Amino acid sequence: MGTIKRAARQAKGKAKEAIAEVLGDGKLREEAKAEQRGSEQDDKEPGSLNPLGNLDRLT
């Protein structure tokens, strides 16, 4: 996933979390945290254009 998409997804999750906190909506808060975790997980996956991205899995 591209850097801009990751940053947008992270920002979207943080915005949802802030709104959920103001409204007191637990379901929306959990949804926001899941979205942020998904964005963090995408950061850990190697990019498709990085030929050495899988090197750590081989060693």
N, C-alpha and C positions, 0 to 999 in steps of 0.2 A: 504494500500500500504506500502511496506517495506521502511525502513529508507534509504537504499541505493538507491532504485528506486526514492524516493522523491528527494534525493540529486542530482541524475543524471539528473532528469527532470528539477530541478531548475538550474543546471549548464548549461544544454542545452539551456534553455530559456535565460539565461544571455549571453551566447555566441552568440546566434542569435540576441539579442538586440544590442550587440556591433558591430556585422557585419552590421546590418541594419543602425546603426548610421554612420558608415564609408561610406557605400554605399549610404546613404540617401534614403533608401527604407522604406517608411511608412508602407506598407502592411506587410513586414517582421517584422518590429518593433511591430506592433499590434499583430501579430501571436506569437511573443516571449513573450509579456506581458500576453497574454491569457494563454500561457503554464505555466508561472510562477504563475499566479493566480490559475490555476488548481492544481498546486503542493501545493500551500498554502491551498487550499480547502481540499486536501487530508490529510493535517496535522490536520485539525480540525475534521475529521471523526475518530471515535474510531476504533482501530484495531480489527480484528476478533478474536484474541486470548485474548483480554482483556475483561473478563466477567463483569467488573464494568464500562466499557466504555460508556454504555448507562445510567448509573445512573443519570447523570445530566438531562437527558430528563424526568426522572420519578419524579423529585422533582420540 
